Amino acid sequence: MDCDCIKSGDEDVVEDGMSAPLRETEFMGFDIKMLEKRAAQAFVGYLSMNVYEPPSAATWGLHNDRKIDDTWVTDLVTAFKKSVNQTSEKNVIEMAMRPQWLSNREAVLRTVNGLGIEEVPVMEFTEEGEAEMSPNGLIMLGGNHRRAAVRKYVDWLENQIVYEEKRLTLKPTTAPAEEVSSLRESIRLLKKEKEHAVLWVVKIYDLGE
């Protein structure tokens, strides 16, 4: 089951027989079509970012300061325990930055649908880029709730790893080999999940000069 990372009310709702327009024609006084055209022109591509320990220059809330809904975060964590879909283009976190700050710009993807998170390169920066972007140069345009949920989920995974490793150390030397092997495999999978869970796909827009 894919994670629904968009809270009800954040996306267009379409009902049979609905006569009202599917969305507004303006946003904060700007024509929606004009904004969409500008966004398409500024689109750079997709990479992944560690949102558990994000780059120090990443700043949330500058243009999207919605208060964190703890219930929503808890629901997301519950969903993550079943399945996490960090790569669907409907779930990506949008951000704005200067593309020349990237040291791996050639790795930027034009689409990520159908990929696993391990197939999406992690963004990397040049030394000059890191110096220029400080302290708030990476402008995150959303993802507050997903970031909070990822932190809780990864902490839960770490607790599970500690618990399973303790179980393994307490196994007597006479324990069946199958039990020991099963525990070791469980720990391996949890560590792999934790390694992937810290990442989320970001949709990059050119911040401009």
Secondary structure, 3 states (H helix, E strand, C coil): CCCCCCCCCCCCCCCCCCCCCCCCCEECCEEHHHHHHHHHHHEEEEEEEECCCCCCCEECCCCCCCCCCHHHHHHHHHHHCCCCCCCCCCCCEEEEECHHHECCHHHCECCCCCCCHHHCCECCECHHHHHHHCCCCEEECCCHHHHHHHHHHHHHHHHHHHHHHHHHHCCCCCCCHHHHHHHHHHHHHHHHHHHHHCEEEEEEEECCC
